């Protein structure tokens, strides 16, 4: 994947995850809001993690892991952020990067909405092959049911705030956290 990513062309890639993928995932779904990776959906056994921020995996700060997985896909920063939501929740990808052991178990550090930090070992979900596509942005929709059994969303409907600005109208979009502009509500 890294060799393909050297092309710096987001249309030239290996489908390691997404669209009919065959890699295991952890029982959480995440998305970036500003510089924080938030848990948007969780299997029932991980319900206390809803709305929390992912701080680290096996002691590796999530920002550094984001840099590591970014080398697996070419494309602009927005595309790398998007793809990292898959890659950081795939034990098989993290095994390949030397972040977790062969079992796929990972000790995640989370910051709960209350501010408390907790560590929780997450186990990979069983591999479920499918011929149906999947997209990370579906996890943003409160109307999308998800795949592979029940998923829970926060009953408190956490609000994530960010503003979007364009530094140069002919270049990429960037986002910054801001208390003034409301983004998506999950």
Helices and strands as residue ranges (DSSP letters): H 2-5, E 28-33, E 36-42, G 44-49, E 53-57, E 60-61, H 62-70, H 77-87, H 91-96, E 106-111, E 117-122, G 136-140, E 152-153, E 159-161, E 163-166, E 173-176, E 182-185
